[in-house]
Amino acid sequence: MITRFGLINSIFSYLLNLQFDLSKEVNLYDVIIIGSGMFGSSLAAVLARNEAKVLLIDAGKHPRFAVGESTVRDTSKLLKILSQRFDVPELGNISSFVEINENVSSNCGLKRNFGFAYHRSQQQQQQPKEVYQIVIPDHFEGPEIHFFRQDIDHYLCQVAQKHGATVLEETRITDINITSKEVTVETNSHEQFKGSYIVDATGYRSVLAQKFNLREETCRFKTHSRSIFTHMKGVKPYEECKAGKSQVPRKWSQGTLHHCFDGGWIWVIPFNNTPDAHNPLTSVGLQLDSRKYPLVDTNPETEWNRILSKFPSIAEQFEQATPAKPWISTGSRLQYSSSQTIGERYCLAAHAAGFIEPLYSRGLPLSLNSLLLLADKLLLAIADEDFSTERFKDVESYQQKTLDNIDALVAGSYTSWRSYELWNAWVRIWYACANLSTLHLQASYESYLQNSNPQILTEAYSPNWGSFCPSLDSFQPFFAQAVEIIDAVETGQMSSETATSKLFFLIQNADFLPPVFNLEKPEINNGGSFDANHLRSLARWGNLLAPSEVKQKLFSGDAEENLSRLEKEFEAFEHSDKYSSVRALLNNL
């Protein structure tokens, strides 16, 4: 017989146990993500939108300063792919300058070109012909973007919350325990959270990298640079400087400008380059080869001024400029690598896996491609209740090989800057990599839209995982030979003059490179106008005249149908309401 006291005690115990069980349920997640930057918040949004239970933890709080601001065509295309593949329309809202202005923020800048100016130390006047500019097509999606990252990252974190992710800001992780069955995270507020899988999307100070000693003690990358950076006010458009009067297709200030010199480069990324700009800031950064410019005991602003004193033709652009926030220095070296990025129930993703540097803006495409692969595998793992390490190995393969290829391209650039002629050859290797990557991605995207098969988006990267253009077998030896040539210069086994000749010979004999890029002609300092006629020429070559592998992999389908569709797209761009905002923007410029 149960006494009244016994009954009350039983009820009380039941309620306590119920409360404990509910607490356990609240703190149990499919995926725990560390870091609410662009990658972490986007992954959280994708997973939560597809019914995964997600916890997003960050030691900081939005909005906050971040770099990684310049997009390339691959960035915007991957955002569109992710938006459609995982039904997250908000990712599409940051996939073009027009979409961002209309849906997210008016603080981002316009990017209509990728510009490079070559400088020599103590040279009073930069040589007008020693430049290179890549035009970004205005048609269809419109220009690329200079992300004002504090707005973009904040927006994406809110998107993750909107789709159901739990977000904990100003929460520091004090311990992580991973077993074969689950992941347990403890925080500085003495809370405990459990999950089936954990993704570290932070950076150099990755919690998982530190816990499992995953950083390579000696970074394997060939690039050896350091960085100082800030946001500035009063930066003069380069075309208004004496040194910026080169004959190039677009105004320098309408894109990302790189001032290159032996041992380093400076980026200039304006957010105020449209008639109705609301943001007065320009992102400015200095990258230095830390072997030629070792870190000295001085503050970053002093070093910035010291470098400008060596290059009067760069200094003119910053005569009236002032920092809007204190300069930040990364210390002696920016690069870091990991021995592995995938383990039992965990992944080091994006900048937690490794980092090279900002040159050529390849960081965001790497992150978004990794997200595409990882999200797909995580959703399948949740459905199958199988988080075995083996099923995530493709993510590791892609991240590690892509980092190595970016490193080869960037390290080669530092080597090439010892002479204008060598750089003039090497920048064309970069251009080939960048544009073939975009053509590959576009072909994969079109095939996905036609077949509605998501496997197309990931199978397209096999077997040449991590390559700039994995679908072309003929591209692989081309890039490998180019790297071998530039590395021989770095090690002193080949002169710059010989390497320059060999690189141009390699380019001239690469039949998979579209002739409209003009890469084989050293006297042409731009990659073409990319107006409607230029794009028509590219399409006609790809569909009718290109080698069979290029036709099949990058311009697949019936040639006449492809060309007819392109003409209809041009017609739509010129007249339809869909592109009216893009046309209005371009008319204002």
Salt bridges, closest charged atoms under 4 A:
ASP58 OD1 - ARG64 NH1 2.78
GLU69 OE2 - HIS231 NE2 2.91
ASP74 OD2 - ARG362 NH2 3.12
ASP87 OD2 - ARG49 NH2 2.53
GLU90 OE2 - LYS162 NZ 2.56
GLU90 OE1 - HIS163 NE2 3.03
GLU130 OE1 - ARG120 NH1 2.58
ASP138 OD2 - ARG112 NH2 2.59
ASP138 OD2 - ARG250 NH2 3.14
GLU141 OE2 - LYS77 NZ 2.80
GLU144 OE2 - ARG73 NH1 2.63
ASP153 OD1 - ARG149 NE 2.84
ASP175 OD1 - LYS211 NZ 3.60
GLU182 OE2 - LYS194 NZ 3.22
GLU216 OE1 - ARG220 NH1 3.31
ASP262 OD1 - LYS292 NZ 2.62
ASP289 OD1 - ARG291 NE 3.08
GLU303 OE2 - ARG226 NH2 2.41
GLU303 OE2 - ARG306 NH2 3.12
GLU319 OE1 - LYS236 NZ 3.95
ASP376 OD1 - ARG85 NH2 2.45
ASP384 OD2 - ARG391 NH2 3.08
ASP386 OD2 - ARG391 NH1 3.41
ASP394 OD2 - LYS377 NZ 3.65
ASP404 OD1 - ARG220 NE 2.88
GLU446 OE1 - ARG565 NH2 3.86
ASP487 OD2 - LYS222 NZ 2.88
GLU490 OE1 - ARG418 NH2 3.09
GLU567 OE2 - ARG536 NE 2.72
GLU571 OE2 - HIS575 NE2 3.42
